[in-house]
Amino acid sequence: MSKKALIELIKKDKTILEYQRLEKIIHKDEYLLKEILELKELQQELVNLQYLDKVKMLSQVKKKYQEKLNLLNKNPLLHNYLTLQNELNQLLIEIKRIIESGLKLPILEQE
């Protein structure tokens, strides 16, 4: 299979098409974008607090982070998006493994 054929096959995959559709919806949803951004900020704050060894503040921020994460995980749109993202990551890992193992095959001399 040629590289172009593989790329076209991947582009037409129903999982990829659904992932792209959900991605567009999420990027237009201001509420979700705001919540995701706040979650990322809390995550960054957690890392900083761990580095600074601020135990009391760390537990408070962890609680806020977990609450926001639970709330976002209950959103069916985001849940489906993240599930598809995980499936696609696994697919890409498998494709990479197949390509790498194919490259290790000995090249047969033409007779």
DSSP file (Angstrom, degrees, kcal/mol; ACC not computed):
  #  RESIDUE AA STRUCTURE BP1 BP2  ACC     N-H-->O    O-->H-N    N-H-->O    O-->H-N    TCO  KAPPA ALPHA  PHI   PSI    X-CA   Y-CA   Z-CA
    1    1 A M              0   0    0      0, 0.0     2,-0.1     0, 0.0     0, 0.0   0.000 360.0 360.0 360.0 134.7    0.0    0.0    0.0
    2    2 A S     >  -     0   0    0      1,-0.1     4,-2.2     4,-0.0     5,-0.2  -0.327 360.0-112.7 -78.6 164.0    1.4    3.4   -0.9
    3    3 A K  H  > S+     0   0    0      1,-0.2     4,-2.4     2,-0.2     5,-0.2   0.906 118.1  51.0 -61.3 -42.9    1.7    6.3    1.5
    4    4 A K  H  > S+     0   0    0      1,-0.2     4,-2.5     2,-0.2    -1,-0.2   0.909 109.4  50.0 -62.6 -42.3   -1.0    8.3   -0.3
    5    5 A A  H  > S+     0   0    0      1,-0.2     4,-2.4     2,-0.2    -1,-0.2   0.904 111.0  49.6 -63.6 -41.0   -3.4    5.3   -0.2
    6    6 A L  H  X S+     0   0    0     -4,-2.2     4,-2.3     2,-0.2    -2,-0.2   0.918 110.9  49.2 -63.6 -43.9   -2.8    4.9    3.5
    7    7 A I  H  X S+     0   0    0     -4,-2.4     4,-2.6     1,-0.2    -2,-0.2   0.917 112.2  48.1 -62.2 -44.0   -3.4    8.6    4.2
    8    8 A E  H  X S+     0   0    0     -4,-2.5     4,-1.6     2,-0.2    -1,-0.2   0.898 110.6  51.8 -63.9 -40.6   -6.6    8.6    2.2
    9    9 A L  H  < S+     0   0    0     -4,-2.4     4,-0.4     1,-0.2    -1,-0.2   0.910 111.7  46.7 -61.9 -42.7   -7.8    5.5    4.0
   10   10 A I  H >< S+     0   0    0     -4,-2.3     3,-1.2     1,-0.2    -2,-0.2   0.916 109.3  54.0 -65.9 -43.7   -7.1    7.1    7.3
   11   11 A K  H 3< S+     0   0    0     -4,-2.6    -1,-0.2     1,-0.3    -2,-0.2   0.805 110.6  47.2 -61.4 -30.0   -8.9   10.4    6.3
   12   12 A K  T 3< S+     0   0    0     -4,-1.6    -1,-0.3    -5,-0.2    -2,-0.2   0.455  81.1 124.5 -93.0  -1.7  -12.0    8.4    5.4
   13   13 A D    <>  -     0   0    0     -3,-1.2     4,-2.4    -4,-0.4     5,-0.2  -0.370  63.4-135.3 -62.0 133.7  -12.2    6.4    8.5
   14   14 A K  H  > S+     0   0    0      1,-0.2     4,-2.3     2,-0.2     5,-0.2   0.836 103.9  54.1 -62.5 -33.5  -15.5    6.8   10.3
   15   15 A T  H  > S+     0   0    0      2,-0.2     4,-2.3     1,-0.2    -1,-0.2   0.911 110.3  46.2 -67.0 -41.5  -13.9    7.2   13.7
   16   16 A I  H  > S+     0   0    0     -6,-0.2     4,-2.6     2,-0.2    -2,-0.2   0.908 112.2  50.7 -67.2 -41.8  -11.7   10.0   12.4
   17   17 A L  H  X S+     0   0    0     -4,-2.4     4,-1.9     2,-0.2    -2,-0.2   0.908 112.5  46.3 -63.3 -41.5  -14.6   11.7   10.7
   18   18 A E  H  X S+     0   0    0     -4,-2.3     4,-2.5     2,-0.2     5,-0.2   0.896 111.3  52.4 -67.3 -39.8  -16.7   11.6   13.9
   19   19 A Y  H  X S+     0   0    0     -4,-2.3     4,-2.4     1,-0.2    -2,-0.2   0.925 110.4  47.8 -60.3 -45.4  -13.8   12.8   15.9
   20   20 A Q  H  X S+     0   0    0     -4,-2.6     4,-2.0     2,-0.2    -1,-0.2   0.870 110.5  52.3 -64.5 -37.1  -13.3   15.8   13.6
   21   21 A R  H  X S+     0   0    0     -4,-1.9     4,-1.8     2,-0.2    -2,-0.2   0.937 112.4  44.4 -64.2 -46.8  -17.1   16.5   13.7
   22   22 A L  H  X S+     0   0    0     -4,-2.5     4,-2.7     1,-0.2    -2,-0.2   0.879 109.6  57.1 -65.7 -37.4  -17.1   16.6   17.5
   23   23 A E  H  X S+     0   0    0     -4,-2.4     4,-2.4    -5,-0.2    -1,-0.2   0.911 106.4  49.4 -60.2 -43.0  -13.9   18.6   17.6
   24   24 A K  H  X S+     0   0    0     -4,-2.0     4,-0.7     2,-0.2    -1,-0.2   0.907 111.4  49.2 -62.9 -42.2  -15.6   21.3   15.5
   25   25 A I  H >X S+     0   0    0     -4,-1.8     3,-0.8     1,-0.2     4,-0.6   0.931 112.0  48.2 -63.5 -45.3  -18.6   21.4   17.8
   26   26 A I  H >< S+     0   0    0     -4,-2.7     3,-1.1     1,-0.2     7,-0.3   0.897 107.4  55.3 -63.0 -40.8  -16.4   21.6   20.9
   27   27 A H  H 3< S+     0   0    0     -4,-2.4    -1,-0.2     1,-0.3    -2,-0.2   0.653 109.7  47.9 -70.2 -13.0  -14.4   24.5   19.4
   28   28 A K  H << S+     0   0    0     -3,-0.8     2,-1.0    -4,-0.7    -1,-0.3   0.526  90.3  92.4 -98.3  -8.9  -17.6   26.4   18.9
   29   29 A D    <X  -     0   0    0     -3,-1.1     4,-2.4    -4,-0.6     5,-0.2  -0.754  55.6-170.7 -92.3 101.8  -18.9   25.8   22.4
   30   30 A E  H  > S+     0   0    0     -2,-1.0     4,-2.4     1,-0.2     5,-0.2   0.862  83.9  54.4 -61.6 -37.9  -17.8   28.8   24.5
   31   31 A Y  H  > S+     0   0    0      2,-0.2     4,-2.4     1,-0.2    -1,-0.2   0.954 111.1  44.1 -62.0 -50.1  -18.9   27.2   27.7
   32   32 A L  H  > S+     0   0    0      1,-0.2     4,-2.8     2,-0.2     5,-0.2   0.915 113.1  51.3 -62.2 -43.4  -16.9   24.0   27.1
   33   33 A L  H  X S+     0   0    0     -4,-2.4     4,-2.3    -7,-0.3    -1,-0.2   0.905 111.0  48.7 -59.9 -41.5  -13.8   25.9   26.0
   34   34 A K  H  X S+     0   0    0     -4,-2.4     4,-2.3    -5,-0.2    -1,-0.2   0.914 112.6  47.6 -64.7 -43.4  -14.0   28.0   29.1
   35   35 A E  H  X S+     0   0    0     -4,-2.4     4,-2.1     2,-0.2    -2,-0.2   0.896 112.3  49.0 -66.1 -40.7  -14.3   25.0   31.4
   36   36 A I  H  X S+     0   0    0     -4,-2.8     4,-2.4     2,-0.2    -2,-0.2   0.913 111.2  50.2 -65.1 -42.5  -11.5   23.2   29.6
   37   37 A L  H  X S+     0   0    0     -4,-2.3     4,-2.2    -5,-0.2    -2,-0.2   0.915 110.4  49.5 -61.9 -43.5   -9.3   26.2   30.0
   38   38 A E  H  X S+     0   0    0     -4,-2.3     4,-2.3     2,-0.2    -1,-0.2   0.881 109.6  52.2 -63.9 -37.6  -10.1   26.5   33.7
   39   39 A L  H  X S+     0   0    0     -4,-2.1     4,-2.3     2,-0.2    -2,-0.2   0.919 109.5  49.0 -63.7 -43.3   -9.3   22.9   34.1
   40   40 A K  H  X S+     0   0    0     -4,-2.4     4,-2.2     2,-0.2    -2,-0.2   0.886 110.4  51.3 -63.4 -38.9   -5.9   23.4   32.4
   41   41 A E  H  X S+     0   0    0     -4,-2.2     4,-2.3     2,-0.2    -1,-0.2   0.902 110.0  49.0 -65.0 -40.9   -5.2   26.4   34.6
   42   42 A L  H  X S+     0   0    0     -4,-2.3     4,-2.4     2,-0.2    -2,-0.2   0.890 109.6  52.9 -64.9 -38.3   -6.0   24.4   37.8
   43   43 A Q  H  X S+     0   0    0     -4,-2.3     4,-1.9     2,-0.2    -2,-0.2   0.916 109.9  47.6 -61.6 -43.7   -3.7   21.6   36.5
   44   44 A Q  H  X S+     0   0    0     -4,-2.2     4,-2.3     1,-0.2    -2,-0.2   0.895 110.3  52.3 -64.7 -40.2   -0.9   24.1   36.1
   45   45 A E  H  X S+     0   0    0     -4,-2.3     4,-2.7     1,-0.2    -2,-0.2   0.890 106.6  54.3 -63.9 -38.8   -1.6   25.5   39.5
   46   46 A L  H  X S+     0   0    0     -4,-2.4     4,-2.4     2,-0.2    -1,-0.2   0.922 108.1  48.8 -59.9 -44.8   -1.4   22.0   41.0
   47   47 A V  H  X S+     0   0    0     -4,-1.9     4,-2.2     1,-0.2    -2,-0.2   0.924 112.6  48.1 -61.9 -44.7    2.0   21.4   39.4
   48   48 A N  H  X S+     0   0    0     -4,-2.3     4,-2.3     1,-0.2    -2,-0.2   0.911 111.6  49.2 -63.4 -42.8    3.3   24.8   40.8
   49   49 A L  H  X>S+     0   0    0     -4,-2.7     5,-2.2     2,-0.2     4,-0.7   0.878 110.1  51.3 -66.6 -37.1    2.0   24.1   44.3
   50   50 A Q  H ><5S+     0   0    0     -4,-2.4     3,-0.7    -5,-0.2    -1,-0.2   0.924 110.7  49.0 -62.9 -43.3    3.6   20.6   44.3
   51   51 A Y  H 3<5S+     0   0    0     -4,-2.2    -2,-0.2     1,-0.2    -1,-0.2   0.893 114.4  44.5 -62.8 -40.4    6.9   22.2   43.3
   52   52 A L  H 3<5S-     0   0    0     -4,-2.3    -1,-0.2    -5,-0.2    -2,-0.2   0.514 109.0-126.9 -83.1  -4.8    6.6   24.8   46.0
   53   53 A D  T <<5 +     0   0    0     -4,-0.7     2,-1.1    -3,-0.7    -3,-0.2   0.903  49.5 160.3  60.2  44.9    5.5   22.2   48.5
   54   54 A K     >< +     0   0    0     -5,-2.2     4,-2.3     1,-0.2    -1,-0.2  -0.732  10.6 175.5 -96.9  82.9    2.3   24.1   49.5
   55   55 A V  H  > S+     0   0    0     -2,-1.1     4,-1.9     2,-0.2    -1,-0.2   0.883  71.2  47.3 -62.8 -46.5    0.4   21.1   51.0
   56   56 A K  H  > S+     0   0    0      1,-0.2     4,-1.5     2,-0.2    -1,-0.2   0.946 117.0  42.1 -65.2 -48.5   -2.7   22.9   52.4
   57   57 A M  H  > S+     0   0    0      1,-0.2     4,-2.5     2,-0.2     5,-0.2   0.857 109.8  60.7 -65.5 -34.1   -3.3   24.9   49.2
   58   58 A L  H  X S+     0   0    0     -4,-2.3     4,-2.6     1,-0.2    -1,-0.2   0.916 103.6  48.6 -60.0 -44.8   -2.5   21.8   47.1
   59   59 A S  H  X S+     0   0    0     -4,-1.9     4,-1.8     1,-0.2    -1,-0.2   0.874 111.5  50.3 -66.0 -36.2   -5.4   19.8   48.7
   60   60 A Q  H  X S+     0   0    0     -4,-1.5     4,-2.0     2,-0.2    -2,-0.2   0.923 113.5  44.4 -66.3 -43.9   -7.8   22.7   48.1
   61   61 A V  H  X S+     0   0    0     -4,-2.5     4,-2.9     2,-0.2    -2,-0.2   0.870 110.1  56.2 -69.8 -36.4   -6.8   23.1   44.4
   62   62 A K  H  X S+     0   0    0     -4,-2.6     4,-2.8    -5,-0.2    -1,-0.2   0.908 107.3  49.9 -59.6 -41.3   -6.9   19.3   44.0
   63   63 A K  H  X S+     0   0    0     -4,-1.8     4,-2.3     2,-0.2    -2,-0.2   0.939 112.3  45.9 -64.2 -47.0  -10.5   19.3   45.2
   64   64 A K  H  X S+     0   0    0     -4,-2.0     4,-2.3     1,-0.2     5,-0.2   0.913 113.5  50.7 -60.7 -42.8  -11.5   22.1   42.8
   65   65 A Y  H  X S+     0   0    0     -4,-2.9     4,-2.7     1,-0.2    -2,-0.2   0.936 110.6  48.0 -61.0 -47.8   -9.7   20.3   40.0
   66   66 A Q  H  X S+     0   0    0     -4,-2.8     4,-2.6     1,-0.2    -1,-0.2   0.883 111.0  51.3 -63.6 -39.1  -11.4   17.0   40.7
   67   67 A E  H  X S+     0   0    0     -4,-2.3     4,-2.1     2,-0.2    -1,-0.2   0.928 113.1  44.8 -63.0 -45.2  -14.9   18.7   40.8
   68   68 A K  H  X S+     0   0    0     -4,-2.3     4,-2.5     2,-0.2    -2,-0.2   0.901 112.9  51.3 -66.5 -40.3  -14.3   20.4   37.5
   69   69 A L  H  X S+     0   0    0     -4,-2.7     4,-2.4     2,-0.2    -2,-0.2   0.916 110.0  49.3 -63.0 -43.6  -13.0   17.2   35.9
   70   70 A N  H  X S+     0   0    0     -4,-2.6     4,-1.0     2,-0.2    -1,-0.2   0.898 110.7  50.9 -61.7 -40.8  -16.0   15.3   37.1
   71   71 A L  H >< S+     0   0    0     -4,-2.1     3,-0.6     1,-0.2     4,-0.4   0.932 112.2  45.9 -62.6 -46.4  -18.3   17.9   35.7
   72   72 A L  H >< S+     0   0    0     -4,-2.5     3,-1.3     1,-0.2    -2,-0.2   0.867 107.3  58.1 -65.6 -36.4  -16.6   17.8   32.4
   73   73 A N  H 3< S+     0   0    0     -4,-2.4    -1,-0.2     1,-0.3    -2,-0.2   0.738  99.8  59.5 -66.5 -21.6  -16.6   14.0   32.3
   74   74 A K  T << S+     0   0    0     -4,-1.0    -1,-0.3    -3,-0.6    -2,-0.2   0.614  79.8 100.8 -81.2 -12.6  -20.3   14.1   32.6
   75   75 A N    <>  -     0   0    0     -3,-1.3     4,-2.8    -4,-0.4     5,-0.2  -0.638  65.7-152.9 -75.0 116.7  -20.7   16.1   29.4
   76   76 A P  H  > S+     0   0    0      0, 0.0     4,-2.6     0, 0.0     5,-0.2   0.858  91.7  53.0 -62.4 -35.5  -21.7   13.5   26.7
   77   77 A L  H  > S+     0   0    0      2,-0.2     4,-2.2     1,-0.2     5,-0.1   0.951 114.5  40.4 -63.3 -49.9  -20.1   15.5   23.9
   78   78 A L  H  > S+     0   0    0      2,-0.2     4,-2.8     1,-0.2     5,-0.2   0.879 113.5  54.9 -67.5 -38.3  -16.8   15.8   25.6
   79   79 A H  H  X S+     0   0    0     -4,-2.8     4,-2.2     2,-0.2    -2,-0.2   0.938 110.7  45.1 -60.5 -47.2  -16.9   12.2   26.8
   80   80 A N  H  X S+     0   0    0     -4,-2.6     4,-2.6     2,-0.2     5,-0.2   0.903 112.7  52.3 -62.8 -41.3  -17.5   10.9   23.3
   81   81 A Y  H  X S+     0   0    0     -4,-2.2     4,-2.4    -5,-0.2    -2,-0.2   0.933 111.6  44.9 -60.6 -47.9  -14.7   13.2   22.0
   82   82 A L  H  X S+     0   0    0     -4,-2.8     4,-2.1     2,-0.2    -1,-0.2   0.855 111.7  52.9 -68.2 -35.0  -12.2   11.9   24.5
   83   83 A T  H  X S+     0   0    0     -4,-2.2     4,-2.2    -5,-0.2    -1,-0.2   0.934 111.9  45.4 -63.4 -46.2  -13.2    8.3   23.9
   84   84 A L  H  X S+     0   0    0     -4,-2.6     4,-2.8     1,-0.2    -2,-0.2   0.887 109.8  55.5 -64.1 -38.3  -12.6    8.7   20.2
   85   85 A Q  H  X S+     0   0    0     -4,-2.4     4,-2.3     1,-0.2    -1,-0.2   0.914 108.7  47.7 -60.6 -42.7   -9.4   10.5   20.9
   86   86 A N  H  X S+     0   0    0     -4,-2.1     4,-2.2     2,-0.2    -1,-0.2   0.920 111.6  50.0 -64.2 -44.1   -8.2    7.6   22.9
   87   87 A E  H  X S+     0   0    0     -4,-2.2     4,-2.3     1,-0.2    -2,-0.2   0.912 111.5  48.8 -60.6 -42.8   -9.2    5.1   20.2
   88   88 A L  H  X S+     0   0    0     -4,-2.8     4,-2.7     2,-0.2    -1,-0.2   0.885 108.3  53.2 -66.8 -38.6   -7.4    7.2   17.5
   89   89 A N  H  X S+     0   0    0     -4,-2.3     4,-2.1    -5,-0.2    -1,-0.2   0.921 110.4  47.8 -60.8 -42.7   -4.3    7.3   19.6
   90   90 A Q  H  X S+     0   0    0     -4,-2.2     4,-2.2     2,-0.2    -2,-0.2   0.901 111.1  51.4 -64.4 -40.4   -4.3    3.5   19.9
   91   91 A L  H  X S+     0   0    0     -4,-2.3     4,-2.7     1,-0.2    -2,-0.2   0.922 110.1  48.7 -61.9 -44.9   -4.9    3.2   16.1
   92   92 A L  H  X S+     0   0    0     -4,-2.7     4,-2.5     1,-0.2    -1,-0.2   0.871 109.6  52.3 -64.7 -36.7   -1.9    5.5   15.4
   93   93 A I  H  X S+     0   0    0     -4,-2.1     4,-2.2    -5,-0.2    -1,-0.2   0.914 111.4  47.2 -63.5 -41.9    0.3    3.5   17.8
   94   94 A E  H  X S+     0   0    0     -4,-2.2     4,-2.5     2,-0.2    -2,-0.2   0.912 111.5  50.0 -66.8 -42.7   -0.7    0.3   16.0
   95   95 A I  H  X S+     0   0    0     -4,-2.7     4,-2.6     1,-0.2     5,-0.2   0.924 111.4  49.7 -60.1 -44.7   -0.1    1.9   12.5
   96   96 A K  H  X S+     0   0    0     -4,-2.5     4,-2.8     1,-0.2    -2,-0.2   0.910 110.5  50.1 -60.2 -43.4    3.3    3.0   13.7
   97   97 A R  H  X S+     0   0    0     -4,-2.2     4,-2.5     2,-0.2    -1,-0.2   0.909 111.4  48.3 -63.0 -42.8    4.1   -0.5   15.0
   98   98 A I  H  X S+     0   0    0     -4,-2.5     4,-2.1     2,-0.2    -2,-0.2   0.922 113.2  47.3 -64.5 -44.1    3.1   -2.1   11.7
   99   99 A I  H  X S+     0   0    0     -4,-2.6     4,-2.0     2,-0.2    -2,-0.2   0.933 113.1  48.4 -63.3 -45.9    5.1    0.4    9.7
  100  100 A E  H  X S+     0   0    0     -4,-2.8     4,-0.9     1,-0.2    -2,-0.2   0.904 112.3  47.9 -63.1 -40.9    8.2    0.0   11.9
  101  101 A S  H  < S+     0   0    0     -4,-2.5     4,-0.3     1,-0.2     3,-0.3   0.859 110.5  53.0 -69.7 -32.4    8.0   -3.8   11.8
  102  102 A G  H >< S+     0   0    0     -4,-2.1     3,-0.9     1,-0.2    -1,-0.2   0.843 105.3  54.6 -67.5 -33.9    7.6   -3.7    8.0
  103  103 A L  H 3< S+     0   0    0     -4,-2.0    -1,-0.2     1,-0.2    -2,-0.2   0.721 102.0  58.5 -72.3 -20.3   10.7   -1.6    7.7
  104  104 A K  T 3< S+     0   0    0     -4,-0.9    -1,-0.2    -3,-0.3    -2,-0.2   0.556  80.2 109.2 -86.4  -7.9   12.7   -4.2    9.6
  105  105 A L  S <  S-     0   0    0     -3,-0.9     2,-0.1    -4,-0.3    -3,-0.0  -0.416  81.4-104.7 -67.1 142.6   11.9   -6.9    7.0
  106  106 A P        -     0   0    0      0, 0.0     2,-0.6     0, 0.0    -1,-0.1  -0.447  33.5-117.7 -68.1 141.1   14.9   -7.9    5.0
  107  107 A I        -     0   0    0     -2,-0.1     2,-0.3    -4,-0.1    -4,-0.0  -0.689  28.0-133.9 -82.5 123.4   14.8   -6.6    1.5
  108  108 A L        -     0   0    0     -2,-0.6     2,-0.2     1,-0.1    -1,-0.0  -0.564  18.1-120.0 -79.7 138.1   14.6   -9.4   -1.0
  109  109 A E        -     0   0    0     -2,-0.3     2,-0.3     1,-0.1    -1,-0.1  -0.528  27.9-113.7 -75.1 141.8   16.9   -9.2   -4.0
  110  110 A Q              0   0    0     -2,-0.2    -1,-0.1     1,-0.1     0, 0.0  -0.568 360.0 360.0 -74.8 138.4   15.3   -9.2   -7.4
  111  111 A E              0   0    0     -2,-0.3    -1,-0.1    -3,-0.0    -2,-0.0   0.441 360.0 360.0 -96.8 360.0   16.1  -12.3   -9.4
